[in-house]
Amino acid sequence: MRIPLDKFVSWLMNKNLKPRTVQNYTYYFNKFTYDSFDQESISRFLSFSENRNSVARSFLLNFQKFLLINHEEFGIGADMKVKIAMVELPKLTGKAKTRIIHPISHDQVEKLENVLESESDKLKLLMSYYCGLRLGELLKIKILSFNWDQWKKDQTKMGECRVLGKGDKEGIALVPSEIMKRIALFVRSQNFEGVGSCIFVSPGKKYNFQSMAKDWQNKLSAAGTVIGLVQRTPEGKIIKETAMHPHRLRHSYATHLLNVVHLDIREVQELLRHSDISSTQIYTHVDKQQLKDKLQDFHS
């Protein structure tokens, strides 16, 4: 069973995967030199330590789907199709590690805002937190991403912003009215060329995601250090649990929705634009302070 690489690459690109992801899957495709896709060939492939990682496993999952969808084109008979479908990919790292979320509070977000200098950076902070945005979603926002016409009819209501998430999947982020007003003022204060302009790219500058992401990460970390959120070892290294990064704002938003607003997990899944609820479940940890308060009352 020899599958042309270009067919697989074309299929991956049609899934709107990022170029780097396609490149990684191509690398493992070229390493998969077996004549069949069955339990034995998968076991042999994973017997090599350099193939025992999440990227290689994701390649195998995608290659399996590719073969099943295109079985007729590649002359894969019914028996072989069943064998491909029955292949089980073992978990590579055993029991998944529990992710510990270190949320920050509304007050700490306000302190971060006070430290940041430009309105552009302040809006990045507020939208990341109050809209639960991923970094990629945040930095792709354009003027036309907002529902301006509808929101202007009643500016006391929340606005909406179309965002592009993982795999460029479109979703809707809800934007508090006060932030919508500030964004409107900010847009009017800039000399953007048109509604297709990214609001976080200064007029006259080219869009460069990597540069923008690094710049925002550095500013956020520096602000976190100023207000005491970011802690360092005596050697000057940032203590991992205290690191201030863009995704920590999204974590904090989700935790606030569950533990303070008391939304149910399905509602939080919708607001975070998670396709799988298991991604949302990492935020369902029990509030330790609430437990302490209840136990204190019990023992009083």
C-alpha positions as CSV (number, residue, x, y, z in Angstrom):
1,M,0.0,0.0,0.0
2,R,2.0,3.0,-1.3
3,I,0.2,6.3,-0.8
4,P,1.4,9.4,-2.8
5,L,2.6,12.1,-0.4
6,D,1.0,14.9,-2.4
7,K,-2.4,13.3,-1.9
8,F,-2.0,13.2,1.8
9,V,-0.6,16.8,1.9
10,S,-3.5,18.1,-0.2
11,W,-6.0,16.4,2.2
12,L,-4.3,18.0,5.2
13,M,-4.3,21.4,3.7
14,N,-8.0,21.1,2.9
15,K,-8.5,20.7,6.7
16,N,-7.1,24.2,7.1
17,L,-4.2,22.9,9.3
18,K,-1.3,25.3,9.9
19,P,1.7,24.9,7.5
20,R,3.9,23.9,10.4
21,T,1.5,21.1,11.3
22,V,1.4,19.9,7.7
23,Q,5.2,20.0,7.7
24,N,5.4,17.9,10.9
25,Y,2.9,15.3,9.6
26,T,4.8,15.1,6.3
27,Y,8.0,14.3,8.3
28,Y,6.3,11.3,10.0
29,F,4.6,10.2,6.8
30,N,8.1,9.8,5.2
31,K,9.2,7.8,8.3
32,F,6.2,5.5,8.0
33,T,7.7,3.0,5.5
34,Y,5.4,0.0,6.1
35,D,3.3,-1.6,3.4
36,S,0.2,-1.7,5.5
37,F,-1.5,0.3,8.2
38,D,-2.3,-2.3,10.9
39,Q,-1.7,-3.0,14.5
40,E,1.7,-4.6,13.8
41,S,3.0,-1.8,11.7
42,I,1.8,0.8,14.2
43,S,3.6,-1.1,17.1
44,R,6.8,-1.2,15.1
45,F,6.6,2.5,14.2
46,L,6.0,3.4,17.9
47,S,8.8,1.1,19.0
48,F,11.3,3.8,18.1
49,S,11.6,6.4,20.9
50,E,11.8,9.3,18.4
51,N,8.2,8.4,17.3
52,R,6.7,8.2,20.7
53,N,5.4,11.8,21.0
54,S,2.1,13.6,20.6
55,V,2.9,14.9,17.1
56,A,3.7,11.4,15.7
57,R,0.5,10.1,17.3
58,S,-1.6,12.9,15.8
59,F,0.0,12.0,12.4
60,L,-1.1,8.4,12.8
61,L,-4.7,9.5,13.7
62,N,-4.9,11.7,10.7
63,F,-3.3,9.1,8.4
64,Q,-5.9,6.6,9.6
65,K,-8.8,8.9,8.9
66,F,-7.2,9.7,5.5
67,L,-7.0,6.1,4.5
68,L,-10.6,5.3,5.6
69,I,-12.1,8.3,3.8
70,N,-10.1,7.6,0.6
71,H,-10.2,3.8,0.7
72,E,-11.8,3.4,-2.8
73,E,-9.3,5.7,-4.5
74,F,-6.3,3.7,-3.1
75,G,-7.9,0.3,-3.8
76,I,-8.2,-0.6,-0.1
77,G,-10.5,-3.6,0.1
78,A,-13.2,-4.3,2.7
79,D,-11.0,-6.6,4.8
80,M,-8.1,-4.1,4.9
81,K,-10.5,-1.2,5.6
82,V,-11.7,-3.1,8.7
83,K,-8.1,-3.7,9.9
84,I,-7.3,0.0,9.5
85,A,-10.4,1.0,11.4
86,M,-9.7,-1.5,14.2
87,V,-6.2,-0.1,14.8
88,E,-5.8,1.2,18.4
89,L,-3.2,3.9,19.1
90,P,-1.8,3.4,22.6
91,K,-1.5,6.3,25.0
92,L,2.1,7.3,24.8
93,T,2.6,8.8,28.3
94,G,0.2,6.7,30.4
95,K,-2.1,8.7,32.7
96,A,-2.5,12.3,31.7
97,K,-1.0,14.8,34.0
98,T,-3.5,17.0,35.9
99,R,-3.2,20.6,34.9
100,I,-3.2,23.0,37.8
101,I,-4.8,26.3,36.9
102,H,-3.5,29.5,38.5
103,P,-6.2,32.1,37.9
104,I,-5.8,35.8,38.5
105,S,-8.6,38.0,39.9
106,H,-10.5,41.0,38.4
107,D,-8.5,43.2,40.8
108,Q,-5.2,41.9,39.4
109,V,-6.4,42.4,35.8
110,E,-7.1,46.0,36.8
111,K,-3.6,46.4,38.2
112,L,-2.1,44.9,35.0
113,E,-4.1,47.4,33.0
114,N,-2.8,50.3,35.1
115,V,0.8,49.2,34.4
116,L,0.4,48.8,30.6
117,E,1.1,52.1,28.8
118,S,-0.7,52.1,25.5
119,E,-4.4,51.8,24.9
120,S,-3.7,49.0,22.3
121,D,-2.0,46.9,25.0
122,K,-4.7,47.6,27.5
123,L,-7.3,46.4,25.0
124,K,-5.3,43.3,24.3
125,L,-5.4,42.6,28.1
126,L,-9.1,43.3,28.5
127,M,-10.2,41.3,25.4
128,S,-8.0,38.3,26.4
129,Y,-9.5,38.2,29.8
130,Y,-13.1,39.3,29.4
131,C,-13.6,37.6,26.1
132,G,-11.6,34.5,26.9
133,L,-9.5,34.8,23.7
134,R,-6.6,32.6,22.6
135,L,-3.5,34.5,21.5
136,G,-4.1,33.6,17.9
137,E,-7.7,34.8,18.0
138,L,-6.7,38.1,19.6
139,L,-4.1,39.1,17.1
140,K,-6.2,38.3,14.1
141,I,-9.1,40.6,15.1
142,K,-10.1,43.2,12.4
143,I,-12.3,46.2,12.5
144,L,-15.0,44.3,10.6
145,S,-14.8,41.4,13.1
146,F,-17.3,43.3,15.3
147,N,-21.1,43.5,14.9
148,W,-21.0,47.3,14.9
149,D,-24.3,47.9,13.2
150,Q,-26.3,45.8,15.6
151,W,-24.4,46.9,18.7
152,K,-24.9,50.6,17.9
153,K,-28.7,50.1,18.2
154,D,-28.2,49.5,21.9
155,Q,-24.8,50.2,23.3
156,T,-25.7,49.0,26.8
157,K,-25.7,45.4,25.4
158,M,-22.7,43.2,24.8
159,G,-21.2,43.2,21.4
160,E,-20.0,40.3,19.3
161,C,-16.6,39.6,17.7
162,R,-15.9,36.9,15.1
163,V,-12.6,35.2,15.9
164,L,-10.6,32.6,14.1
165,G,-9.5,29.8,16.5
166,K,-7.5,26.6,16.0
167,G,-7.4,25.5,12.4
168,D,-9.0,28.9,11.5
169,K,-12.3,27.7,12.8
170,E,-14.7,30.7,13.1
171,G,-16.3,31.4,16.4
172,I,-18.1,34.2,18.3
173,A,-16.7,36.0,21.3
174,L,-19.0,38.1,23.5
175,V,-17.6,41.6,24.2
176,P,-18.7,43.6,27.2
177,S,-20.3,47.0,26.3
178,E,-17.6,49.1,28.0
179,I,-14.9,47.3,26.0
180,M,-16.8,47.8,22.8
181,K,-17.0,51.5,23.5
182,R,-13.2,51.7,24.1
183,I,-12.5,49.7,20.9
184,A,-14.7,52.1,18.9
185,L,-12.8,55.1,20.3
186,F,-9.5,53.4,19.7
187,V,-10.4,52.6,16.1
188,R,-11.5,56.2,15.5
189,S,-8.2,57.5,16.9
190,Q,-6.1,55.5,14.4
191,N,-5.5,56.0,10.8
192,F,-6.5,52.6,9.6
193,E,-6.7,52.0,5.9
194,G,-10.1,50.2,6.0
195,V,-12.4,47.9,7.9
196,G,-10.2,45.0,6.9
197,S,-7.3,46.3,9.0
198,C,-6.2,44.3,12.1
199,I,-6.9,46.5,15.1
200,F,-3.6,45.6,16.8
201,V,-1.4,46.3,13.9
202,S,-0.3,50.0,13.8
203,P,-1.2,51.8,10.6
204,G,1.6,51.5,8.1
205,K,3.1,48.4,9.6
206,K,2.9,44.8,8.2
207,Y,1.2,41.9,10.0
208,N,3.8,39.6,11.7
209,F,2.2,37.2,14.1
210,Q,5.4,35.9,15.6
211,S,6.8,39.4,16.3
212,M,3.4,40.6,17.7
213,A,3.0,37.6,19.9
214,K,6.5,37.9,21.4
215,D,6.1,41.6,22.0
216,W,2.8,41.1,23.8
217,Q,4.2,38.2,25.9
218,N,7.1,40.3,27.0
219,K,4.9,43.3,27.9
220,L,2.5,41.1,29.8
221,S,5.2,39.4,31.7
222,A,6.9,42.7,32.6
223,A,3.5,44.1,33.8
224,G,3.0,40.9,35.9
225,T,6.5,41.4,37.5
226,V,5.7,45.1,38.4
227,I,2.5,44.2,40.3
228,G,4.0,41.1,42.0
229,L,2.2,38.4,40.1
230,V,5.4,37.0,38.5
231,Q,7.8,35.6,41.1
232,R,11.5,34.7,40.5
233,T,14.0,32.4,42.1
234,P,17.1,33.8,43.8
235,E,18.9,33.1,40.5
236,G,16.5,35.3,38.6
237,K,14.5,32.6,36.9
238,I,10.7,33.0,36.7
239,I,8.9,30.5,38.9
240,K,6.8,28.5,36.4
241,E,3.5,28.6,38.4
242,T,3.6,32.4,38.6
243,A,4.5,33.1,34.9
244,M,2.3,35.7,33.3
245,H,1.4,34.6,29.8
246,P,-1.6,35.4,27.4
247,H,-3.3,32.0,28.0
248,R,-3.3,32.5,31.7
249,L,-5.9,35.3,31.1
250,R,-8.1,32.8,29.2
251,H,-7.7,30.3,32.1
252,S,-8.7,33.0,34.6
253,Y,-11.8,34.0,32.6
254,A,-13.0,30.3,32.5
255,T,-12.4,29.8,36.2
256,H,-14.3,33.0,37.0
257,L,-17.3,31.9,34.8
258,L,-17.5,28.6,36.7
259,N,-16.7,29.5,40.3
260,V,-18.1,33.1,40.5
261,V,-20.7,33.5,37.8
262,H,-21.7,29.8,38.3
263,L,-22.3,29.0,34.6
264,D,-22.6,25.3,33.9
265,I,-19.8,23.6,32.0
266,R,-21.7,23.5,28.7
267,E,-22.2,27.2,28.8
268,V,-18.5,27.7,29.5
269,Q,-17.6,25.4,26.6
270,E,-19.7,27.6,24.3
271,L,-18.0,30.8,25.5
272,L,-14.5,29.3,25.2
273,R,-15.3,27.9,21.8
274,H,-14.1,24.4,22.7
275,S,-15.1,21.7,20.3
276,D,-14.5,19.0,22.9
277,I,-15.9,19.5,26.5
278,S,-12.9,17.6,27.9
279,S,-10.9,20.8,27.1
280,T,-13.3,22.7,29.4
281,Q,-13.2,20.2,32.2
282,I,-9.7,21.2,33.3
283,Y,-11.4,24.3,34.9
284,T,-13.8,22.4,37.1
285,H,-11.5,22.2,40.0
286,V,-12.9,22.9,43.5
287,D,-12.3,26.3,44.9
288,K,-10.0,25.5,47.9
289,Q,-10.8,28.7,49.7
290,Q,-14.5,27.8,49.7
291,L,-13.7,24.5,51.1
292,K,-11.6,26.1,53.9
293,D,-14.4,28.4,54.7
294,K,-17.0,25.6,54.9
295,L,-14.6,23.5,57.1
296,Q,-14.0,26.5,59.3
297,D,-17.7,26.9,59.9
298,F,-18.0,23.2,60.6
299,H,-15.3,23.2,63.2
300,S,-16.4,26.4,64.9
